Amino acid sequence: MAIFADTILHGQALLSIAEGQNASDEALLLPVFDPVIGSPFSCQPAVADLAHPRQWFIDTTADLHNLTSSATIPSSKALLLQSSLHSKDDATEHFTLLEKLLEARIYGAVYASLFTYDHDANLIKSFCEHWCPSINTLHIPAGELSISLWDLSYIGGLPVFGKFYDEVIPPARELTGVDENNMLKSKYSNISPNDQSEGASRPTGHTSMPSERTKDEEGAFNELGIKARLREEVYLAAFLSCWLSVFVLPNGKANQIRPTVFKVASMMAHGSTFSLAVPVLASVYHGLKQISSSPTPSQCHAILPIHYIYGWLGNYFDTYLPSTHSQPSVRMVRLAGEKNAKHFIALAARELLRSVDPSRLSSLAMSDKDKRLMVDDGKQFHFWTAYTISLRSSYLTLCCDMQYIVESYSPHRFSR
């Protein structure tokens, strides 16, 4: 049984996790910081917009889209998730894992992580040569270009508008008090400093229906006191912890799951939307700055979600062969597949960036023939709010593993 306790060492607040009452000498100590977003279970889930009405969470006869084809699957054949986290009373609500991801606005982003994204080394090298790390823009004869928040939303399916992304480890009083359903406690109980994810290294996008859990797997839930109606949601939160650490915001050791993502993953698992595009773009800018500023870029060990750069290059510079995959809300899926990247010699890669077709630069812009008056009254459609945010110059922030990153964001320099 894991014992949680708050302690202070050299002025730093720590969460102590020990096995048994007399294991204080072998306790795992994790740094604790004040959260910006508050307690995970005191925050109410995001309200679904008009495109995904709350009635979906009750109607179990709606058809769902198959992740691997254009066919539909009756919801009666889908896994149903039963949870009370969306309601303060004991009323039972049924909803599928797909609807969970839709409510958190990460369905497309999660789907994109099911694929492999290849690249051409000469093209990435040329991209870094043209990158200006001081202002985070790409300098080419056509002018300045850069990856925008809207690009990440359209290409990678990452939400622009949502809760502030806050990676912190909660104190013991939050785990043992507010966390009545043991959602977070179950994740911290069995971690070690060397926990690693073991996902497929070359994913293909193929998914299969999960089998029933074994007796040993159910035993872990029983030991931690996880209620039966919450077990599917705990599994989803565990998956999102891996997804955030490995695909969306990799940091530190490759494929290592960070305990700091458990809180955000748990909130996502019951419907909260986070502004993932902001920390991801901060990570991309920071990684590019490390590479471009290094005296030996080929030996720079910067870790960043570079697959989003692949998607950006593919959209604006046509650097990939046609793919059989498609997902309307996530452009990068169209580039997925092994050996799907076009290859260039060094000279051709430089020439490609310097001769960009200006007509492609507005391919993702929101176009409206009629004049539109937008009022910040909280009633705008989600995509217009996200687009407006993407056009405003500001700073991008990311706090990850006690590392604080602040990068300038200047769409006025590269917006067309």
N, C-alpha and C positions, 0 to 999 in steps of 0.2 A: 504493500500500500504506500502510495506517495504522500509525503508530508510536506505541505507548503508553508513557508514562513517568510516574513519580511525582515530584512536585516540591513545594517549600514556598515560599510567597511571603507575606511579612509575617506569619509564624506560622501561616498557613492551608495545610493539606495540599491539593494539587491534583492532578487527573489531566490530563495533557497528551496531546492527540491531534493528531498532525501527519501530513501527507502527505509521505512520503519522508524520507530521512536528514537533509536540509539545510533542513527547513521549520520549524525551531524558532521562528523569528520570527513565523510565522503560525499557530502551534499554538492549538487551542481549549483553554481552561483551564476545568475544571469542579471545583467544591469537593467534597472527599472527607471523609466523616465515618465514625467507627467504627460498623459495623453492629451492630444488636441481635440479629438473627436468624442471624448467622454467614454463612459462604460458601454461595452458592446450591446448589452441587453437592456440598457435604458434608452437606447436610440431606436426609434421606430423605423421599420422598413420603409423604403421609398414608395410613394404612391404610384401605382402603375398609370401610364398615360392612356390616351384614347385608343392608341393602336393595340394595346393589350389590356382590355378592361378586367377588373377584378372578378367579373363573373366567370372568367376562364378557370379560376381556381376552384370553382364549384362544379362546373359542367364537365363531367367525365366522358362525354360522348364526342367531344371535338376531335377532328382529325389532326394528327401531328405530321410534320415533314420528316421524311427519312433523311438521316445525315449523309447517306452514301448514294442516294439517287433522287429522282424527282417524284418518286411515288409517295403515297401517304400511308400512315399506319393508324388504325383505329386506336383511340386512347385506351380502350379496354385491354389491349395487348401490351401497353406500356407499363413500366414500373410506376406505381403510385406511391407518393411520399406523404405520410401522415405526420402532422406536426402541430403543436399548439403555440409556436413562437410568433405566429402572425396574429394571434388573438389573445387577449388577456383572460378570457374565460376558457372553459374546458370544451367548447364547441369544436367538433372535429372538422378539419378542412383537408381535402384531398387535392393534391396537385403534383404534377410530374416534375422530374428533374429538368426537363427542357423549359418548363414554365418558370422554374427557379432562375435559370440562367437568363431568360428573357426579362424577368422582373429586375434583375441586377444589371441588365443591359450589357451582358458579356457573352451572350450566346455565340455571336460571330467571332469574337476574339478567342474564345475557347476552341471553336471549330477550326480556326486557323492554326492552332497549335498541334493539330493532328497530322500535319504534313511536314515533309522535308523541303528545305529551300536551299538550292545550290547557288553557287556564285562563281564569278570569274575573278581570279586574284589580280590580274592586271587592271581590271575595271575598278576594283576597290582601291588599289594603289593610286590610280589616277584621281579618284574621288578625293582621297585624303590629301593629295598634292594640291588640289584646287580649293581645299577647305581652309577658311580663315578662322582660327580658333578664338580670336579676340572678340569677334562679333557674331560667330556661329552662322556664317553664310558661305555658300559656294561661289567663288569668283570665276566667271566665265565671260567670253566676249558679249554674250547676250545680256549681261547684267548680273545682279546678285540673285541667287536662288537659295532656298533652304527648305528643310523639312518643317512643316507647320503642325500645329495641334489638329487642324482639320484634316491634314494628310493622314495622320495617325488614326483619326477617327474613321475616315473613309477607307483607307488601305488596310488597316489592322483591326478595325472594329472596336477600338478602345474608347470608352466614354470620355468626353471632354467636361461635361457638366455633372457634378455629383459631390459627394462628401470628400473632404480633404483626406488624401492618402497619408496615413500616420502609422509608421512601423514602430511599435513600442511593445515591450513586454509588460503586461499588467501586474500590479502588486498582488500579493497573496490574498489580501482582503477582498479583492475583486473576484478572484478565482473561487474562493470559498464562501463568499457572501452573495454577490449578485448572480453568479453563474450557477443558478439553481439546477439547471438541467445538465451540468457537467460538460457542456459543449467544449469549453476551452480547457478545462482541467484534464479531459481525456487526452488532449494533444500534448500537454506539457508533462504528463505522468511518465511517458516512456521515451523521452528524448535523451540523447547524449550528444556531446560536442562533435561527434564524428558521424552523425546520422547522414546518410546519403540517399538520394532518390535512385531508383533503378528502372527508369523508363526506357522505352525503345530509342536507340540512337538514330535510327532512320525510319521515322514514322511515315506511313503511307496514306493516312486518312481513313483506313478501314477500321470500323468498330463492330463489336459483336455484343450480343445481349449478355450481361453478367450472369454467372451461375449463382446458385444459392450459397450463402456463406457456410463455411464449415463449422463444426462444433467448437473447434479451438477459437475461431474468429468470434463466434457468438460469446464464448467464454470471456474474452477480453471486455466486451460490452457489459457482461454481467458483473465482472469484477469492479469495473469503474462506475457501476450504477447508472448506466445510460438507459433511459426509458425506451421501450420497444418502438414507440411512434417517432422517436428522434434519431434512430440509428442510421437511416438512409441520409438524413441531413448531416450527421456527423461524418459519414463517408464522403459526402460532397464537399464539406469544409476541408477535409484532409486532402482531397484531390486539388482543391483550389490553393491550398498551401503549397503544394508541389508546383502547381502551374505558375503561381506568382514568383516563386524562388528560382525556377529553372528556365521558364520561357519568357515571362513578361519583364521581370526585373532581376536578372542574374547578377550576383555580386559575390566577391570573395572566391571561395573554391567553387569550381564548376560542379553543377548538379547537387549542391548542398542545400538542404531545406533549412531556412532560417526560422528560429522560434518567433522572431518579431512579426512574421506574417500571419500567425495563427489568429490574432484578434480580427484583423481585416477579413481574412478568409471566412471566419465564423459569421461575421456580419453579412458578407456577400451571400453566404449559403442560405440565409433567410431573407434575401431580397434587397439589401442595401446597395445602392449604386455609388461607386467611387470614381473620382476623376482620375482615371489611370493614365490618360494621355499626358498629363502634366509631369508626373514623376518619370514616365518612360522617356519623354523627350529630353528631360533634364539628364537622364542617364546616357542617352544617345549623344547629346552635345558634350557631356563631360568626357565620355570615352573617346570621341573624335578629337577633343582638345588634347588628351593624353597622347594619342597617336601622332597627331600633326605637330605637336611641340616636342616630341621625343627626338634626340639626336640620331637614334637608330630605330625608326618606326617598325622595322621588321622584327625587332626583338622586344617591342613593347607588349606587355602582357595585360593590356586594358581589357576589362570584361564589360560588355554592353550588349543589349538586345539587337544585334546587328541585322537580324532577319528583317527588321522594319526598314532598314536602309536598302536591303535588297528589293523590298516591295516598292519603295519610293523610286529607285532607279528603274525598275521594271515598268512602272506606270508612266514616267516622264521621258524615258530614253529607250524604251522598247528593247530591253536587254535579255528577254526570255523568249523561248519558243512557245507556240500555242500549247495550252494545257487542256486536258480533258476535265479538269476539276473546275467547279464554279460555285460561287456563293455571292448573290447580289450585294449583300451588305459589306463584304470583305474582299477588296480587290486583290490582296496578296495571294489568295487561294488560287487565283487564275495562273499564278506563276509556279505553283507547287509541282514537285516531282523530281526524281533523281535525273541528273544529266539534262536538265531542262534549261540551264543557263547558256546563253550564247557566249562564245569565247572570242577574245580579242588579243591581238598582240599589243605590246605597250603603246606603240605609236597610234594604233587604231583606237585604243581606249581613250587616249587623250583627245583625239580628233572627235570622237563621239560626244564628249562632254562640251567641247567648244563649238559644236555645230548643232545645238539643240534646235528643234523645230518650235518656233514661238507659239504656234497654234496649239501645241500640246500643253502649254503652261497653264491654261485655264480649264483643263479637262475635268478637274474636280470642283471648280468654283460653283457656287449656288447662283444660278441665273434665273432672273424673273423679269419678263418683259414689262410688267406693270410696275408702277412706282409702289413702294411699300413703306408704310409708316410703322416703325417698331417702337413700342412703349414698354419700358421695363416695369411691368405690373404683375409679373409672375404668371401670366396667362399665355405667354408665347409658346409655340410648339417647341419641343425639346431640341430639334435639329437647328432651328433658327437661333435659339439661345446659345447652343454650342458653336455655331458659325460666328456669331457676334463675338464671343469670347476669344475665338481663334484669331480674330482680326486685331485684337488689342495688344499693343506692346506692353510687356511686363517682365517679370522674372519668374523662372521656373525653379521649383524647390524639390529636393528629395533628401529625406533622412533615412539612411540605411546602414545598419551595423555601426552605429555611433559615428557615421560619416555624414557630414552636412554638405550638400551640394546646392549651389545657387548659380544658375546660368541665365544670361540675358536672352530675352526673346523679342525679336525686332521684326515683326511682319511688315512694318512700314518700309523696310529696306527691300523686301523681295516680293511682296504681294503685287499681283498684276490685275 
